[in-house]
Amino acid sequence: MSIIDGRAIARKYQEVLRRDVAHLADREIVPAIAPILIGEDSAARVYYRAKARLAKSLGIRYAGVELPGEAREEELLDVISRLNADPQIDGIFVELPLPSHISRERIAYAVSAEKDVDGINPVSMGQMLVESASAANYRQLNAQRRVLLPATPQAVMELLLESGVDLVGANAVVIGRSLSVGRPLGLLLLTEGVTVTICHSKTLSIETITRRADIVCVAVGHPRFITADMVKEGAVVIDIGINVTPEGIVGDVDYEEVAPRASLITPIPGGVGPMTTTMIMANVVKCASNRE
Ligand code: NAP
């Protein structure tokens, strides 16, 4: 079994981003990200802080906005519309999970497509879907100037490719069908020539599906959801879940149990998380380089 070291792979990508930021400085552009945190959810705050640290280390300006948990949806939409109109802001990112009175779909529509570093605006989603049909593979799709892919699926694809996983013709299972993780990850894997099954809370007998998979990607948000008996010997296991528990942050995979059966596995922390934050910054740099 080998561990996919998300931190080490992310550092390599960050070196490239530092150089890209330096090139933008020649055009007098300082890329800027505005993450928005609503309320006090501990996981959302972890992501918010991680962005602040990474942006600073890359030379990206950080213009975070914090709103109280009881802020109305209209207040959030006002903040987004101000940031949409600000020419010095390149990327807007609304931290999840949102308080229950705020609609994720309305927020997805509100963030301008040019600044949608989370890749969830219908325009970004539509571009991804349409362009993926003609792209030869995931990297060719992501290389397109105007295509902004959701960061977590990007992170998973880059980790798989960097780890040398044979993707073409492989069988993958994605568990979770959310807008920003499971659904787009299924599409990116498909673009790469993977045969994909997407499972969710209504799927019957998930374990019979996961046991056949060469690659298992999990994003359900339930601690230790994937156990050893659900994974075939030698599978590649990508744990996307981040669950804040009294024992600390744990993933959706029972790591101790599953790791000995896997050929490659991502740890928590230090797996998908650091790469996701890095891919958000890559999207910010892409948006900044698209400035007129
Ligand atoms: P989400 O919107 O809550 O979606 C969860 C998905 O899991 C849903 O599609 C749901 O199915 C499915 N699910 C829930 N219970 C299930 C069960 N018992 N069996 C099968 N499927 C089940 O969550 P998300 O935004 O995708 O995030 C998922 C996890 O990834 C969370 O822990 C989150 O913190 C983490 N995350 C990590 C990163 C990172 O950078 N590592 C980034 C984003 C998210 P239904 O659709 O049928 O309800």
Residues whose N, C-alpha, C, O or C-beta is under 5 A from the ligand:
A	BS01	NAP	T152 G176 R177 S178 V181 G182 C199 H200 S201 K202 A219 V220 G221 I240 G241 I242 N243 V272 G273 T276
